[in-house]
Amino acid sequence: MIFKGIEVLFFMLGILSTIGTFSVVYYYKKIHFSIPVLLTICLGVFLLVFSVAWSVSSMLEGEPRAASMGMVVFGIPSLILIVLGRRLALKPSKKSK
């Protein structure tokens, strides 16, 4: 067998972080949102990648409870931060009115 569990994990993390980085840069160039919004979205993407890494590594070690708790503790706040950052980025500014 060429690939075991940890190699697939790092490959998946590389793909996920590349997609996250390119999508943040694309929307930053398209919408031009502020730095706090950018930091909120970047923190959400980082937490999403971290929650996937935590859960997959916990499952590889045979700890399904730690994997599910990692998704709850890190995954849900990451989704909240990404959605909050998106709402703040798409919110019309007071200067444009």
C-alpha positions in Angstrom: 0.0 0.0 0.0 1.5 3.3 -1.1 -0.6 5.7 1.0 -1.6 5.1 4.6 -3.9 7.3 6.7 -1.5 10.1 7.6 -0.4 10.7 4.0 -4.0 11.0 2.9 -4.6 13.4 5.8 -1.7 15.7 4.7 -2.8 15.6 1.1 -6.4 16.5 2.1 -5.2 19.3 4.3 -3.1 20.7 1.4 -6.0 20.7 -0.9 -8.3 22.2 1.7 -5.9 25.0 2.6 -5.2 25.8 -1.0 -8.9 26.0 -1.8 -9.4 28.2 1.3 -6.5 30.5 0.5 -7.5 31.0 -3.2 -11.1 31.6 -2.3 -10.3 34.2 0.3 -7.9 36.0 -2.1 -10.5 35.8 -4.9 -13.2 37.3 -2.8 -10.9 39.9 -1.4 -10.0 41.1 -4.9 -13.6 41.0 -6.0 -15.4 42.7 -3.0 -12.5 44.7 -1.4 -13.6 44.2 2.2 -11.9 45.6 5.3 -9.0 44.1 7.3 -11.1 43.0 10.3 -13.5 41.1 7.9 -10.5 39.5 6.2 -9.1 38.4 9.6 -12.4 36.9 10.6 -12.7 34.9 7.4 -9.0 33.8 7.6 -9.5 32.7 11.2 -12.6 30.7 10.2 -10.8 29.0 7.4 -7.9 28.2 9.7 -10.2 26.7 12.3 -11.9 24.7 9.6 -8.6 23.2 8.4 -7.7 22.6 12.0 -10.9 20.8 12.8 -10.5 18.5 9.8 -6.9 17.7 10.9 -8.0 17.1 14.5 -10.9 14.8 13.5 -9.1 12.7 11.0 -6.0 12.3 13.2 -8.3 11.3 16.1 -10.1 8.7 14.0 -6.7 7.3 12.8 -5.7 6.9 16.5 -9.0 5.2 17.2 -10.6 7.9 19.3 -14.0 8.6 17.7 -15.3 10.7 20.7 -12.3 13.1 20.4 -13.0 13.4 16.6 -16.6 14.3 17.1 -15.8 16.7 19.9 -13.2 18.3 17.7 -15.7 18.9 15.1 -18.1 20.4 17.6 -15.5 22.5 19.4 -13.5 23.7 16.4 -15.8 23.1 13.4 -19.0 24.9 14.5 -17.1 28.1 15.5 -15.2 28.0 12.1 -18.5 27.9 10.2 -19.9 30.7 12.4 -16.8 32.9 11.7 -16.9 32.2 8.0 -20.6 33.1 7.7 -20.2 36.1 9.9 -17.2 37.3 7.8 -19.2 36.8 4.6 -22.2 38.8 6.0 -19.9 41.6 7.1 -18.2 41.6 3.7 -21.4 41.8 1.7 -23.0 44.4 4.1 -23.3 47.7 2.3 -21.0 50.3 3.8 -22.4 53.6 5.1 -20.0 55.6 2.8 -21.7 54.3 -0.4 -25.1 55.7 0.6 
